Amino acid sequence: MAFASPHVTAYAVEATEFPDLARKYRVTGVPKTVVNDEVEILGALPEDAFLAEALREFRIENS
Amino acid sequence: MSLISPADQDKLRDAFAEMTRPVRILFFTQTLDCETCLTTRQIVDELPPLSDKITIEEVNFVLEQDKAKQYGIDRVPALALVSDEGDSRIRFLGAPGGYEFVALVQAVLLVGGRGPALSAGSLALLAAVDRPVTMQVFTTPT
């Protein structure tokens, strides 16, 4: 997704190595995705569901 | 001695043979107070011998803070994948061991010319994004 959009940056974060980040984002299970510190997605979703959720805030602005 | 079995090395060599563009892996590291920097170095060092299109560029996180900032790196070990087309905006924080190694290989192939395996709908959604989006995917070693 980062590769497909010049505005998207993607970090794969090893949670056990960075407990401060895991705490900050309340990582209680993996995979957990945090988008712009606002949207949190726990678990692996199908691609379309994931993107719909990840870009939720954009849809709200656009609608 | 390699961390990867000869059979897996062959599979990786075949996969990397499909690459059409060079991929540079920026490896942000520091000598002191970094428990997994050495492990990360050992892992990424496995890749260049398997493809002449993959290179590792070590970046000293302490001495090269400008570069770290440029790539949005605020902790180590960290990897940033760059192609001849520029920054892929794909990062790895922490040692890419276990399943993360698979993710790293997939990312190298993606940046190395395979392109995104996303649906047309997803690409359209992403094309509509007009401001910075940062996705952090947390994983644990498996």
N, CA and C atoms of all chains as a GROMACS GRO file, in nm:
protein
  615
    1MET      N    1   0.084  -0.120   0.000
    1MET     CA    2   0.000   0.000   0.000
    1MET      C    3   0.087   0.125   0.000
    2ALA      N    4   0.200   0.118   0.073
    2ALA     CA    5   0.295   0.229   0.069
    2ALA      C    6   0.352   0.242  -0.071
    3PHE      N    7   0.375   0.126  -0.132
    3PHE     CA    8   0.435   0.125  -0.266
    3PHE      C    9   0.337   0.183  -0.367
    4ALA      N   10   0.206   0.163  -0.341
    4ALA     CA   11   0.104   0.204  -0.438
    4ALA      C   12   0.063   0.350  -0.422
    5SER      N   13   0.095   0.412  -0.311
    5SER     CA   14   0.057   0.552  -0.292
    5SER      C   15   0.174   0.632  -0.238
    6PRO      N   16   0.208   0.744  -0.302
    6PRO     CA   17   0.320   0.825  -0.253
    6PRO      C   18   0.293   0.888  -0.117
    7HIS      N   19   0.167   0.883  -0.071
    7HIS     CA   20   0.133   0.944   0.058
    7HIS      C   21   0.137   0.844   0.174
    8VAL      N   22   0.150   0.717   0.142
    8VAL     CA   23   0.144   0.614   0.245
    8VAL      C   24   0.284   0.566   0.283
    9THR      N   25   0.311   0.565   0.413
    9THR     CA   26   0.434   0.506   0.466
    9THR      C   27   0.394   0.390   0.556
   10ALA      N   28   0.462   0.277   0.540
   10ALA     CA   29   0.426   0.158   0.617
   10ALA      C   30   0.543   0.112   0.702
   11TYR      N   31   0.516   0.088   0.829
   11TYR     CA   32   0.616   0.036   0.921
   11TYR      C   33   0.572  -0.102   0.970
   12ALA      N   34   0.659  -0.201   0.955
   12ALA     CA   35   0.638  -0.329   1.021
   12ALA      C   36   0.715  -0.322   1.152
   13VAL      N   37   0.645  -0.326   1.263
   13VAL     CA   38   0.709  -0.303   1.393
   13VAL      C   39   0.711  -0.432   1.474
   14GLU      N   40   0.829  -0.469   1.520
   14GLU     CA   41   0.842  -0.587   1.603
   14GLU      C   42   0.805  -0.545   1.746
   15ALA      N   43   0.686  -0.587   1.788
   15ALA     CA   44   0.628  -0.533   1.912
   15ALA      C   45   0.709  -0.566   2.037
   16THR      N   46   0.766  -0.687   2.045
   16THR     CA   47   0.835  -0.724   2.168
   16THR      C   48   0.966  -0.646   2.185
   17GLU      N   49   1.022  -0.598   2.073
   17GLU     CA   50   1.147  -0.522   2.082
   17GLU      C   51   1.124  -0.377   2.125
   18PHE      N   52   1.002  -0.330   2.103
   18PHE     CA   53   0.972  -0.191   2.135
   18PHE      C   54   0.849  -0.182   2.225
   19PRO      N   55   0.866  -0.225   2.350
   19PRO     CA   56   0.752  -0.227   2.444
   19PRO      C   57   0.689  -0.089   2.462
   20ASP      N   58   0.770   0.016   2.445
   20ASP     CA   59   0.713   0.152   2.460
   20ASP      C   60   0.607   0.177   2.353
   21LEU      N   61   0.635   0.134   2.230
   21LEU     CA   62   0.537   0.151   2.122
   21LEU      C   63   0.417   0.060   2.144
   22ALA      N   64   0.445  -0.063   2.187
   22ALA     CA   65   0.336  -0.159   2.210
   22ALA      C   66   0.242  -0.106   2.318
   23ARG      N   67   0.299  -0.043   2.421
   23ARG     CA   68   0.216   0.015   2.527
   23ARG      C   69   0.138   0.135   2.476
   24LYS      N   70   0.210   0.223   2.404
   24LYS     CA   71   0.149   0.346   2.356
   24LYS      C   72   0.025   0.315   2.271
   25TYR      N   73   0.038   0.210   2.189
   25TYR     CA   74  -0.072   0.179   2.097
   25TYR      C   75  -0.158   0.062   2.146
   26ARG      N   76  -0.139   0.027   2.273
   26ARG     CA   77  -0.220  -0.078   2.335
   26ARG      C   78  -0.227  -0.205   2.250
   27VAL      N   79  -0.110  -0.256   2.216
   27VAL     CA   80  -0.103  -0.377   2.134
   27VAL      C   81  -0.126  -0.498   2.224
   28THR      N   82  -0.246  -0.553   2.220
   28THR     CA   83  -0.279  -0.668   2.304
   28THR      C   84  -0.277  -0.796   2.222
   29GLY      N   85  -0.272  -0.782   2.092
   29GLY     CA   86  -0.265  -0.899   2.005
   29GLY      C   87  -0.203  -0.856   1.873
   30VAL      N   88  -0.158  -0.952   1.795
   30VAL     CA   89  -0.099  -0.920   1.666
   30VAL      C   90  -0.165  -1.003   1.556
   31PRO      N   91  -0.166  -0.958   1.433
   31PRO     CA   92  -0.118  -0.826   1.393
   31PRO      C   93  -0.214  -0.716   1.438
   32LYS      N   94  -0.156  -0.603   1.476
   32LYS     CA   95  -0.237  -0.487   1.503
   32LYS      C   96  -0.184  -0.372   1.419
   33THR      N   97  -0.275  -0.305   1.350
   33THR     CA   98  -0.234  -0.194   1.264
   33THR      C   99  -0.288  -0.063   1.320
   34VAL      N  100  -0.202   0.036   1.325
   34VAL     CA  101  -0.242   0.168   1.372
   34VAL      C  102  -0.219   0.265   1.256
   35VAL      N  103  -0.326   0.337   1.219
   35VAL     CA  104  -0.318   0.430   1.107
   35VAL      C  105  -0.325   0.573   1.160
   36ASN      N  106  -0.219   0.649   1.132
   36ASN     CA  107  -0.212   0.790   1.175
   36ASN      C  108  -0.248   0.809   1.323
   37ASP      N  109  -0.211   0.715   1.406
   37ASP     CA  110  -0.238   0.723   1.550
   37ASP      C  111  -0.388   0.732   1.581
   38GLU      N  112  -0.474   0.709   1.482
   38GLU     CA  113  -0.617   0.729   1.504
   38GLU      C  114  -0.697   0.600   1.490
   39VAL      N  115  -0.677   0.532   1.379
   39VAL     CA  116  -0.754   0.411   1.350
   39VAL      C  117  -0.675   0.290   1.396
   40GLU      N  118  -0.742   0.199   1.470
   40GLU     CA  119  -0.675   0.078   1.515
   40GLU      C  120  -0.746  -0.043   1.458
   41ILE      N  121  -0.670  -0.132   1.398
   41ILE     CA  122  -0.727  -0.254   1.341
   41ILE      C  123  -0.657  -0.373   1.404
   42LEU      N  124  -0.734  -0.453   1.477
   42LEU     CA  125  -0.675  -0.570   1.541
   42LEU      C  126  -0.707  -0.694   1.458
   43GLY      N  127  -0.603  -0.770   1.427
   43GLY     CA  128  -0.621  -0.893   1.350
   43GLY      C  129  -0.600  -0.868   1.202
   44ALA      N  130  -0.593  -0.979   1.129
   44ALA     CA  131  -0.573  -0.970   0.985
   44ALA      C  132  -0.709  -0.968   0.916
   45LEU      N  133  -0.731  -0.868   0.835
   45LEU     CA  134  -0.857  -0.856   0.762
   45LEU      C  135  -0.830  -0.883   0.614
   46PRO      N  136  -0.936  -0.922   0.539
   46PRO     CA  137  -0.921  -0.929   0.394
   46PRO      C  138  -0.882  -0.790   0.341
   47GLU      N  139  -0.813  -0.789   0.228
   47GLU     CA  140  -0.757  -0.664   0.176
   47GLU      C  141  -0.859  -0.550   0.167
   48ASP      N  142  -0.976  -0.577   0.108
   48ASP     CA  143  -1.071  -0.466   0.087
   48ASP      C  144  -1.127  -0.416   0.219
   49ALA      N  145  -1.152  -0.508   0.313
   49ALA     CA  146  -1.203  -0.468   0.444
   49ALA      C  147  -1.096  -0.390   0.520
   50PHE      N  148  -0.973  -0.433   0.506
   50PHE     CA  149  -0.862  -0.365   0.573
   50PHE      C  150  -0.851  -0.221   0.524
   51LEU      N  151  -0.850  -0.204   0.393
   51LEU     CA  152  -0.832  -0.069   0.338
   51LEU      C  153  -0.950   0.021   0.371
   52ALA      N  154  -1.071  -0.037   0.365
   52ALA     CA  155  -1.189   0.043   0.398
   52ALA      C  156  -1.178   0.096   0.540
   53GLU      N  157  -1.130   0.009   0.630
   53GLU     CA  158  -1.114   0.048   0.769
   53GLU      C  159  -0.995   0.144   0.786
   54ALA      N  160  -0.885   0.112   0.723
   54ALA     CA  161  -0.764   0.192   0.739
   54ALA      C  162  -0.784   0.334   0.686
   55LEU      N  163  -0.862   0.347   0.580
   55LEU     CA  164  -0.882   0.479   0.519
   55LEU      C  165  -1.016   0.539   0.558
   56ARG      N  166  -1.073   0.487   0.666
   56ARG     CA  167  -1.205   0.530   0.712
   56ARG      C  168  -1.213   0.681   0.728
   57GLU      N  169  -1.110   0.736   0.791
   57GLU     CA  170  -1.112   0.879   0.819
   57GLU      C  171  -1.117   0.961   0.689
   58PHE      N  172  -1.062   0.905   0.584
   58PHE     CA  173  -1.062   0.977   0.457
   58PHE      C  174  -1.202   0.976   0.396
   59ARG      N  175  -1.268   0.863   0.413
   59ARG     CA  176  -1.404   0.854   0.357
   59ARG      C  177  -1.496   0.952   0.427
   60ILE      N  178  -1.477   0.964   0.558
   60ILE     CA  179  -1.562   1.057   0.633
   60ILE      C  180  -1.543   1.198   0.579
   61GLU      N  181  -1.416   1.233   0.556
   61GLU     CA  182  -1.388   1.366   0.504
   61GLU      C  183  -1.442   1.386   0.364
   62ASN      N  184  -1.440   1.277   0.288
   62ASN     CA  185  -1.480   1.289   0.148
   62ASN      C  186  -1.630   1.286   0.130
   63SER      N  187  -1.702   1.234   0.230
   63SER     CA  188  -1.846   1.215   0.211
   63SER      C  189  -1.923   1.341   0.248
   64MET      N  190   2.859  -1.890   0.872
   64MET     CA  191   2.758  -1.988   0.836
   64MET      C  192   2.622  -1.921   0.816
   65SER      N  193   2.552  -1.963   0.713
   65SER     CA  194   2.425  -1.899   0.680
   65SER      C  195   2.313  -1.939   0.776
   66LEU      N  196   2.222  -1.846   0.799
   66LEU     CA  197   2.104  -1.875   0.881
   66LEU      C  198   1.998  -1.947   0.799
   67ILE      N  199   2.017  -1.948   0.667
   67ILE     CA  200   1.916  -2.003   0.577
   67ILE      C  201   1.967  -2.135   0.520
   68SER      N  202   1.880  -2.235   0.514
   68SER     CA  203   1.922  -2.365   0.462
   68SER      C  204   1.954  -2.355   0.313
   69PRO      N  205   2.042  -2.441   0.262
   69PRO     CA  206   2.076  -2.437   0.119
   69PRO      C  207   1.953  -2.446   0.030
   70ALA      N  208   1.854  -2.526   0.069
   70ALA     CA  209   1.733  -2.541  -0.013
   70ALA      C  210   1.656  -2.408  -0.018
   71ASP      N  211   1.646  -2.344   0.098
   71ASP     CA  212   1.574  -2.215   0.101
   71ASP      C  213   1.653  -2.106   0.027
   72GLN      N  214   1.786  -2.115   0.035
   72GLN     CA  215   1.868  -2.019  -0.041
   72GLN      C  216   1.840  -2.032  -0.190
   73ASP      N  217   1.826  -2.156  -0.237
   73ASP     CA  218   1.796  -2.177  -0.380
   73ASP      C  219   1.662  -2.117  -0.417
   74LYS      N  220   1.561  -2.137  -0.329
   74LYS     CA  221   1.427  -2.082  -0.356
   74LYS      C  222   1.432  -1.930  -0.362
   75LEU      N  223   1.505  -1.872  -0.268
   75LEU     CA  224   1.515  -1.725  -0.265
   75LEU      C  225   1.589  -1.674  -0.389
   76ARG      N  226   1.696  -1.745  -0.426
   76ARG     CA  227   1.773  -1.705  -0.545
   76ARG      C  228   1.682  -1.703  -0.668
   77ASP      N  229   1.597  -1.807  -0.679
   77ASP     CA  230   1.503  -1.814  -0.793
   77ASP      C  231   1.404  -1.698  -0.789
   78ALA      N  232   1.353  -1.670  -0.669
   78ALA     CA  233   1.254  -1.562  -0.656
   78ALA      C  234   1.318  -1.428  -0.690
   79PHE      N  235   1.437  -1.404  -0.639
   79PHE     CA  236   1.506  -1.276  -0.663
   79PHE      C  237   1.549  -1.261  -0.809
   80ALA      N  238   1.562  -1.374  -0.880
   80ALA     CA  239   1.603  -1.368  -1.020
   80ALA      C  240   1.501  -1.294  -1.105
   81GLU      N  241   1.376  -1.286  -1.055
   81GLU     CA  242   1.270  -1.216  -1.128
   81GLU      C  243   1.278  -1.064  -1.111
   82MET      N  244   1.364  -1.019  -1.022
   82MET     CA  245   1.370  -0.874  -0.997
   82MET      C  246   1.421  -0.799  -1.119
   83THR      N  247   1.356  -0.685  -1.144
   83THR     CA  248   1.396  -0.605  -1.260
   83THR      C  249   1.465  -0.476  -1.218
   84ARG      N  250   1.450  -0.438  -1.090
   84ARG     CA  251   1.516  -0.316  -1.043
   84ARG      C  252   1.600  -0.345  -0.919
   85PRO      N  253   1.707  -0.268  -0.905
   85PRO     CA  254   1.790  -0.284  -0.785
   85PRO      C  255   1.717  -0.234  -0.660
   86VAL      N  256   1.738  -0.302  -0.550
   86VAL     CA  257   1.679  -0.259  -0.422
   86VAL      C  258   1.792  -0.238  -0.322
   87ARG      N  259   1.790  -0.119  -0.263
   87ARG     CA  260   1.888  -0.086  -0.161
   87ARG      C  261   1.817  -0.092  -0.027
   88ILE      N  262   1.874  -0.168   0.066
   88ILE     CA  263   1.817  -0.174   0.200
   88ILE      C  264   1.902  -0.086   0.290
   89LEU      N  265   1.842   0.025   0.336
   89LEU     CA  266   1.914   0.110   0.431
   89LEU      C  267   1.897   0.047   0.568
   90PHE      N  268   2.008   0.017   0.630
   90PHE     CA  269   2.007  -0.049   0.761
   90PHE      C  270   2.055   0.050   0.866
   91PHE      N  271   1.960   0.101   0.944
   91PHE     CA  272   1.991   0.197   1.050
   91PHE      C  273   2.030   0.121   1.176
   92THR      N  274   2.148   0.153   1.227
   92THR     CA  275   2.200   0.074   1.338
   92THR      C  276   2.286   0.160   1.430
   93GLN      N  277   2.314   0.110   1.547
   93GLN     CA  278   2.413   0.173   1.635
   93GLN      C  279   2.486   0.064   1.708
   94THR      N  280   2.607   0.097   1.754
   94THR     CA  281   2.692  -0.005   1.813
   94THR      C  282   2.651  -0.038   1.956
   95LEU      N  283   2.622   0.068   2.033
   95LEU     CA  284   2.592   0.046   2.174
   95LEU      C  285   2.442   0.049   2.201
   96ASP      N  286   2.402  -0.022   2.305
   96ASP     CA  287   2.264  -0.014   2.351
   96ASP      C  288   2.163  -0.049   2.242
   97CYS      N  289   2.193  -0.152   2.166
   97CYS     CA  290   2.097  -0.200   2.066
   97CYS      C  291   2.105  -0.352   2.064
   98GLU      N  292   2.008  -0.412   2.132
   98GLU     CA  293   2.016  -0.555   2.156
   98GLU      C  294   2.009  -0.637   2.027
   99THR      N  295   1.930  -0.590   1.930
   99THR     CA  296   1.905  -0.674   1.812
   99THR      C  297   1.969  -0.621   1.684
  100CYS      N  298   2.054  -0.518   1.698
  100CYS     CA  299   2.118  -0.463   1.577
  100CYS      C  300   2.209  -0.566   1.510
  101LEU      N  301   2.283  -0.641   1.591
  101LEU     CA  302   2.375  -0.740   1.534
  101LEU      C  303   2.296  -0.852   1.465
  102THR      N  304   2.189  -0.898   1.531
  102THR     CA  305   2.104  -1.000   1.470
  102THR      C  306   2.048  -0.952   1.337
  103THR      N  307   2.005  -0.826   1.336
  103THR     CA  308   1.948  -0.770   1.213
  103THR      C  309   2.053  -0.767   1.103
  104ARG      N  310   2.173  -0.727   1.140
  104ARG     CA  311   2.284  -0.724   1.043
  104ARG      C  312   2.304  -0.864   0.984
  105GLN      N  313   2.302  -0.965   1.072
  105GLN     CA  314   2.324  -1.102   1.024
  105GLN      C  315   2.212  -1.144   0.928
  106ILE      N  316   2.090  -1.102   0.960
  106ILE     CA  317   1.976  -1.140   0.874
  106ILE      C  318   1.985  -1.070   0.739
  107VAL      N  319   2.005  -0.938   0.738
  107VAL     CA  320   2.006  -0.868   0.609
  107VAL      C  321   2.129  -0.907   0.526
  108ASP      N  322   2.238  -0.946   0.592
  108ASP     CA  323   2.356  -0.988   0.518
  108ASP      C  324   2.334  -1.116   0.438
  109GLU      N  325   2.225  -1.187   0.469
  109GLU     CA  326   2.193  -1.308   0.394
  109GLU      C  327   2.147  -1.277   0.252
  110LEU      N  328   2.098  -1.154   0.231
  110LEU     CA  329   2.030  -1.126   0.104
  110LEU      C  330   2.122  -1.096  -0.014
  111PRO      N  331   2.220  -1.004   0.000
  111PRO     CA  332   2.301  -0.971  -0.118
  111PRO      C  333   2.367  -1.090  -0.187
  112PRO      N  334   2.414  -1.192  -0.114
  112PRO     CA  335   2.474  -1.306  -0.185
  112PRO      C  336   2.373  -1.382  -0.273
  113LEU      N  337   2.243  -1.357  -0.251
  113LEU     CA  338   2.141  -1.429  -0.327
  113LEU      C  339   2.094  -1.352  -0.450
  114SER      N  340   2.133  -1.226  -0.461
  114SER     CA  341   2.094  -1.147  -0.578
  114SER      C  342   2.186  -1.027  -0.594
  115ASP      N  343   2.232  -1.006  -0.717
  115ASP     CA  344   2.318  -0.889  -0.738
  115ASP      C  345   2.237  -0.761  -0.745
  116LYS      N  346   2.104  -0.773  -0.733
  116LYS     CA  347   2.019  -0.653  -0.734
  116LYS      C  348   1.992  -0.600  -0.592
  117ILE      N  349   2.039  -0.673  -0.492
  117ILE     CA  350   2.013  -0.631  -0.354
  117ILE      C  351   2.143  -0.584  -0.289
  118THR      N  352   2.138  -0.461  -0.235
  118THR     CA  353   2.254  -0.412  -0.161
  118THR      C  354   2.210  -0.362  -0.024
  119ILE      N  355   2.302  -0.366   0.070
  119ILE     CA  356   2.277  -0.316   0.205
  119ILE      C  357   2.362  -0.191   0.225
  120GLU      N  358   2.300  -0.086   0.275
  120GLU     CA  359   2.375   0.034   0.307
  120GLU      C  360   2.358   0.063   0.455
  121GLU      N  361   2.466   0.051   0.528
  121GLU     CA  362   2.457   0.072   0.672
  121GLU      C  363   2.455   0.221   0.704
  122VAL      N  364   2.361   0.261   0.788
  122VAL     CA  365   2.350   0.400   0.829
  122VAL      C  366   2.368   0.407   0.980
  123ASN      N  367   2.465   0.484   1.023
  123ASN     CA  368   2.490   0.500   1.166
  123ASN      C  369   2.384   0.593   1.225
  124PHE      N  370   2.298   0.534   1.307
  124PHE     CA  371   2.183   0.608   1.361
  124PHE      C  372   2.227   0.726   1.448
  125VAL      N  373   2.342   0.712   1.513
  125VAL     CA  374   2.391   0.818   1.602
  125VAL      C  375   2.454   0.932   1.522
  126LEU      N  376   2.535   0.894   1.422
  126LEU     CA  377   2.610   0.996   1.348
  126LEU      C  378   2.532   1.054   1.231
  127GLU      N  379   2.433   0.977   1.181
  127GLU     CA  380   2.361   1.022   1.062
  127GLU      C  381   2.213   1.047   1.092
  128GLN      N  382   2.191   1.135   1.189
  128GLN     CA  383   2.054   1.166   1.231
  128GLN      C  384   1.973   1.232   1.120
  129ASP      N  385   2.039   1.308   1.033
  129ASP     CA  386   1.967   1.372   0.923
  129ASP      C  387   1.903   1.268   0.833
  130LYS      N  388   1.981   1.164   0.805
  130LYS     CA  389   1.931   1.058   0.718
  130LYS      C  390   1.817   0.983   0.788
  131ALA      N  391   1.834   0.959   0.918
  131ALA     CA  392   1.730   0.891   0.994
  131ALA      C  393   1.600   0.971   0.988
  132LYS      N  394   1.612   1.102   1.005
  132LYS     CA  395   1.492   1.188   1.000
  132LYS      C  396   1.430   1.185   0.861
  133GLN      N  397   1.516   1.190   0.760
  133GLN     CA  398   1.468   1.188   0.622
  133GLN      C  399   1.381   1.065   0.596
  134TYR      N  400   1.419   0.953   0.657
  134TYR     CA  401   1.346   0.830   0.633
  134TYR      C  402   1.247   0.797   0.747
  135GLY      N  403   1.226   0.892   0.836
  135GLY     CA  404   1.129   0.872   0.943
  135GLY      C  405   1.166   0.761   1.040
  136ILE      N  406   1.295   0.749   1.067
  136ILE     CA  407   1.343   0.644   1.157
  136ILE      C  408   1.379   0.706   1.292
  137ASP      N  409   1.312   0.663   1.399
  137ASP     CA  410   1.342   0.720   1.530
  137ASP      C  411   1.390   0.615   1.629
  138ARG      N  412   1.420   0.496   1.580
  138ARG     CA  413   1.473   0.390   1.668
  138ARG      C  414   1.542   0.285   1.582
  139VAL      N  415   1.624   0.205   1.645
  139VAL     CA  416   1.698   0.102   1.572
  139VAL      C  417   1.684  -0.033   1.643
  140PRO      N  418   1.705  -0.143   1.571
  140PRO     CA  419   1.739  -0.150   1.429
  140PRO      C  420   1.619  -0.117   1.340
  141ALA      N  421   1.648  -0.057   1.226
  141ALA     CA  422   1.541  -0.025   1.132
  141ALA      C  423   1.590  -0.043   0.990
  142LEU      N  424   1.498  -0.079   0.903
  142LEU     CA  425   1.530  -0.094   0.761
  142LEU      C  426   1.439  -0.004   0.680
  143ALA      N  427   1.493   0.055   0.574
  143ALA     CA  428   1.413   0.130   0.478
  143ALA      C  429   1.448   0.078   0.340
  144LEU      N  430   1.347   0.046   0.260
  144LEU     CA  431   1.371  -0.011   0.127
  144LEU      C  432   1.362   0.098   0.020
  145VAL      N  433   1.466   0.105  -0.061
  145VAL     CA  434   1.476   0.209  -0.163
  145VAL      C  435   1.509   0.144  -0.297
  146SER      N  436   1.443   0.188  -0.402
  146SER     CA  437   1.478   0.137  -0.535
  146SER      C  438   1.537   0.248  -0.617
  147ASP      N  439   1.568   0.220  -0.744
  147ASP     CA  440   1.624   0.326  -0.829
  147ASP      C  441   1.517   0.430  -0.861
  148GLU      N  442   1.391   0.399  -0.828
  148GLU     CA  443   1.285   0.498  -0.845
  148GLU      C  444   1.268   0.584  -0.721
  149GLY      N  445   1.340   0.551  -0.616
  149GLY     CA  446   1.331   0.630  -0.493
  149GLY      C  447   1.282   0.549  -0.375
  150ASP      N  448   1.243   0.620  -0.272
  150ASP     CA  449   1.201   0.559  -0.146
  150ASP      C  450   1.068   0.484  -0.165
  151SER      N  451   1.064   0.360  -0.118
  151SER     CA  452   0.940   0.282  -0.128
  151SER      C  453   0.844   0.314  -0.014
  152ARG      N  454   0.895   0.383   0.088
  152ARG     CA  455   0.818   0.415   0.210
  152ARG      C  456   0.779   0.288   0.285
  153ILE      N  457   0.857   0.183   0.268
  153ILE     CA  458   0.837   0.059   0.343
  153ILE      C  459   0.951   0.048   0.444
  154ARG      N  460   0.912   0.030   0.571
  154ARG     CA  461   1.010   0.026   0.680
  154ARG      C  462   0.990  -0.100   0.764
  155PHE      N  463   1.097  -0.143   0.825
  155PHE     CA  464   1.090  -0.251   0.923
  155PHE      C  465   1.159  -0.202   1.050
  156LEU      N  466   1.090  -0.210   1.162
  156LEU     CA  467   1.151  -0.174   1.290
  156LEU      C  468   1.169  -0.301   1.372
  157GLY      N  469   1.291  -0.325   1.415
  157GLY     CA  470   1.320  -0.448   1.488
  157GLY      C  471   1.378  -0.553   1.394
  158ALA      N  472   1.435  -0.657   1.453
  158ALA     CA  473   1.499  -0.761   1.372
  158ALA      C  474   1.395  -0.837   1.290
  159PRO      N  475   1.414  -0.845   1.158
  159PRO     CA  476   1.317  -0.916   1.073
  159PRO      C  477   1.343  -1.066   1.072
  160GLY      N  478   1.322  -1.127   1.188
  160GLY     CA  479   1.340  -1.272   1.198
  160GLY      C  480   1.205  -1.341   1.188
  161GLY      N  481   1.206  -1.471   1.183
  161GLY     CA  482   1.081  -1.547   1.178
  161GLY      C  483   0.997  -1.509   1.059
  162TYR      N  484   0.868  -1.489   1.083
  162TYR     CA  485   0.780  -1.460   0.971
  162TYR      C  486   0.810  -1.323   0.910
  163GLU      N  487   0.868  -1.234   0.990
  163GLU     CA  488   0.903  -1.102   0.936
  163GLU      C  489   1.007  -1.111   0.825
  164PHE      N  490   1.086  -1.218   0.828
  164PHE     CA  491   1.182  -1.236   0.719
  164PHE      C  492   1.108  -1.260   0.588
  165VAL      N  493   0.999  -1.336   0.595
  165VAL     CA  494   0.916  -1.359   0.477
  165VAL      C  495   0.859  -1.226   0.427
  166ALA      N  496   0.814  -1.144   0.523
  166ALA     CA  497   0.759  -1.013   0.487
  166ALA      C  498   0.868  -0.927   0.422
  167LEU      N  499   0.989  -0.936   0.473
  167LEU     CA  500   1.100  -0.859   0.415
  167LEU      C  501   1.128  -0.904   0.272
  168VAL      N  502   1.132  -1.036   0.253
  168VAL     CA  503   1.156  -1.089   0.118
  168VAL      C  504   1.045  -1.043   0.022
  169GLN      N  505   0.921  -1.050   0.068
  169GLN     CA  506   0.809  -1.005  -0.016
  169GLN      C  507   0.823  -0.856  -0.050
  170ALA      N  508   0.865  -0.778   0.048
  170ALA     CA  509   0.880  -0.634   0.026
  170ALA      C  510   0.992  -0.606  -0.075
  171VAL      N  511   1.101  -0.683  -0.065
  171VAL     CA  512   1.212  -0.666  -0.160
  171VAL      C  513   1.164  -0.699  -0.302
  172LEU      N  514   1.086  -0.806  -0.315
  172LEU     CA  515   1.035  -0.845  -0.447
  172LEU      C  516   0.940  -0.739  -0.502
  173LEU      N  517   0.856  -0.686  -0.413
  173LEU     CA  518   0.761  -0.581  -0.452
  173LEU      C  519   0.835  -0.459  -0.506
  174VAL      N  520   0.931  -0.411  -0.429
  174VAL     CA  521   1.007  -0.293  -0.467
  174VAL      C  522   1.098  -0.324  -0.586
  175GLY      N  523   1.140  -0.450  -0.595
  175GLY     CA  524   1.232  -0.492  -0.700
  175GLY      C  525   1.166  -0.515  -0.835
  176GLY      N  526   1.039  -0.476  -0.847
  176GLY     CA  527   0.978  -0.480  -0.980
  176GLY      C  528   0.852  -0.562  -0.993
  177ARG      N  529   0.820  -0.641  -0.892
  177ARG     CA  530   0.701  -0.724  -0.905
  177ARG      C  531   0.574  -0.638  -0.898
  178GLY      N  532   0.585  -0.526  -0.826
  178GLY     CA  533   0.470  -0.437  -0.817
  178GLY      C  534   0.368  -0.485  -0.718
  179PRO      N  535   0.270  -0.399  -0.685
  179PRO     CA  536   0.173  -0.434  -0.583
  179PRO      C  537   0.075  -0.541  -0.629
  180ALA      N  538   0.044  -0.635  -0.541
  180ALA     CA  539  -0.052  -0.741  -0.572
  180ALA      C  540  -0.188  -0.702  -0.516
  181LEU      N  541  -0.225  -0.575  -0.532
  181LEU     CA  542  -0.352  -0.526  -0.478
  181LEU      C  543  -0.459  -0.527  -0.586
  182SER      N  544  -0.585  -0.535  -0.541
  182SER     CA  545  -0.696  -0.533  -0.636
  182SER      C  546  -0.711  -0.395  -0.698
  183ALA      N  547  -0.783  -0.388  -0.810
  183ALA     CA  548  -0.807  -0.259  -0.876
  183ALA      C  549  -0.880  -0.165  -0.782
  184GLY      N  550  -0.973  -0.221  -0.701
  184GLY     CA  551  -1.047  -0.139  -0.606
  184GLY      C  552  -0.956  -0.078  -0.502
  185SER      N  553  -0.862  -0.158  -0.452
  185SER     CA  554  -0.769  -0.108  -0.352
  185SER      C  555  -0.680   0.001  -0.410
  186LEU      N  556  -0.633  -0.021  -0.532
  186LEU     CA  557  -0.546   0.078  -0.595
  186LEU      C  558  -0.622   0.210  -0.615
  187ALA      N  559  -0.751   0.199  -0.647
  187ALA     CA  560  -0.832   0.321  -0.666
  187ALA      C  561  -0.848   0.394  -0.533
  188LEU      N  562  -0.874   0.319  -0.426
  188LEU     CA  563  -0.886   0.380  -0.293
  188LEU      C  564  -0.757   0.452  -0.255
  189LEU      N  565  -0.644   0.385  -0.280
  189LEU     CA  566  -0.514   0.443  -0.244
  189LEU      C  567  -0.482   0.564  -0.330
  190ALA      N  568  -0.527   0.561  -0.455
  190ALA     CA  569  -0.500   0.673  -0.545
  190ALA      C  570  -0.572   0.799  -0.498
  191ALA      N  571  -0.680   0.780  -0.421
  191ALA     CA  572  -0.759   0.894  -0.374
  191ALA      C  573  -0.699   0.957  -0.248
  192VAL      N  574  -0.599   0.892  -0.190
  192VAL     CA  575  -0.537   0.946  -0.068
  192VAL      C  576  -0.454   1.067  -0.106
  193ASP      N  577  -0.478   1.179  -0.038
  193ASP     CA  578  -0.408   1.302  -0.075
  193ASP      C  579  -0.334   1.367   0.041
  194ARG      N  580  -0.323   1.296   0.153
  194ARG     CA  581  -0.240   1.349   0.262
  194ARG      C  582  -0.168   1.233   0.330
  195PRO      N  583  -0.069   1.265   0.409
  195PRO     CA  584   0.016   1.159   0.463
  195PRO      C  585  -0.060   1.057   0.547
  196VAL      N  586  -0.037   0.931   0.520
  196VAL     CA  587  -0.095   0.822   0.597
  196VAL      C  588   0.020   0.735   0.646
  197THR      N  589   0.026   0.714   0.775
  197THR     CA  590   0.128   0.626   0.831
  197THR      C  591   0.062   0.502   0.888
  198MET      N  592   0.100   0.388   0.836
  198MET     CA  593   0.045   0.262   0.886
  198MET      C  594   0.155   0.190   0.964
  199GLN      N  595   0.125   0.158   1.089
  199GLN     CA  596   0.219   0.080   1.169
  199GLN      C  597   0.157  -0.057   1.194
  200VAL      N  598   0.222  -0.159   1.146
  200VAL     CA  599   0.171  -0.295   1.166
  200VAL      C  600   0.257  -0.364   1.271
  201PHE      N  601   0.195  -0.394   1.385
  201PHE     CA  602   0.270  -0.459   1.493
  201PHE      C  603   0.264  -0.609   1.478
  202THR      N  604   0.380  -0.673   1.492
  202THR     CA  605   0.385  -0.817   1.487
  202THR      C  606   0.474  -0.865   1.601
  203THR      N  607   0.475  -0.996   1.620
  203THR     CA  608   0.569  -1.055   1.717
  203THR      C  609   0.643  -1.166   1.645
  204PRO      N  610   0.762  -1.201   1.695
  204PRO     CA  611   0.837  -1.308   1.627
  204PRO      C  612   0.762  -1.441   1.638
  205THR      N  613   0.757  -1.513   1.528
  205THR     CA  614   0.689  -1.644   1.531
  205THR      C  615   0.783  -1.749   1.473
   0.00000   0.00000   0.00000
